[in-house]
Amino acid sequence: MKIIKSEKLKKPQGYLEYWIKDKDTGEIIKHGKGKNIVVNAGLNGLVQGMIDGSFIIDTIKIGTTNTAFVSNSTDLTTPVQTLSLSGSERTTATVGKIIISKNFSISGAQDIQEIGIFSGSTAWALTSAIDAQLNNQVLFTQWTIDFSDIT
């Protein structure tokens, strides 16, 4: 059995990839990608979930403020839309990775600059690496969280 020393374990890492699509034609208008931060509450929830199964990523939010998140951040600065995630929107593509996909249909003009995934009201991962000027368009988001980089 291989023993992994705690100083060799790495914090889960990930990124958000997004596409802005025309509502009518489905044409991709913009594509972007940026790193996220897995916050302390998310790490604690992950550990608790391994013990009692209580931690499920079930909510995704978008917001309009471009604030740099830190490890003790707990929510978006200015959330404007919250959606629930179904089982089919949470998948494991490869060993040690979680992929979460969600579409947001935006009515009117919104300047989306922050996005987060949550277990209930507990923040799991947050990012301000999004710059989506939307006007009656669809925002397709895909999170990838990687646990596999343990050396």
C-alpha positions, 0 to 999 in steps of 0.5 A, spaced: 500 500 500 502 506 498 502 512 503 501 519 501 504 524 505 499 530 507 504 535 504 504 532 497 496 532 497 494 538 493 488 542 493 483 540 488 483 545 482 479 547 476 477 551 471 470 554 468 469 554 461 463 558 458 460 560 451 455 565 449 450 563 444 445 566 440 438 564 443 435 563 436 441 560 432 445 557 437 451 560 434 457 561 439 458 569 440 464 568 445 468 563 448 472 564 455 476 560 460 478 561 467 481 558 473 476 557 480 478 557 487 475 551 491 474 555 498 474 553 505 467 551 506 467 547 500 473 543 502 470 542 509 464 540 506 467 535 501 470 532 507 464 531 511 460 528 505 466 523 505 463 521 512 456 522 512 454 523 504 451 530 506 455 534 501 452 534 494 453 540 489 446 542 487 446 549 486 449 554 481 449 562 481 451 567 476 452 574 479 455 581 476 461 583 480 468 582 479 471 581 485 477 576 487 475 571 491 479 568 497 479 561 500 474 564 506 469 567 501 462 564 502 458 567 496 458 571 490 458 578 491 452 580 487 448 574 485 443 575 480 440 568 478 440 561 482 439 555 478 438 548 481 443 542 478 440 535 476 444 529 476 445 529 469 448 536 469 454 533 474 458 527 471 465 524 472 468 524 465 475 521 467 478 518 474 478 524 479 475 529 475 468 532 476 464 536 470 458 540 472 454 543 466 449 548 466 445 553 461 443 560 463 438 563 459 438 571 460 433 576 458 435 583 457 442 586 458 446 583 464 454 583 465 456 577 468 462 577 471 462 571 477 459 564 478 459 559 483 457 552 485 454 550 491 451 545 496 445 548 498 447 555 501 454 553 502 459 555 497 464 550 494 468 553 488 467 560 486 470 564 480 471 571 477 474 569 471 468 570 466 466 576 462 460 575 459 456 581 456 449 578 455 443 581 452 437 576 451 442 570 450 444 563 452 450 562 457 453 555 457 457 554 463 462 548 464 466 547 471 471 542 471 474 540 478 480 536 478 482 531 484 487 527 480 493 531 481 496 527 487 503 526 487 
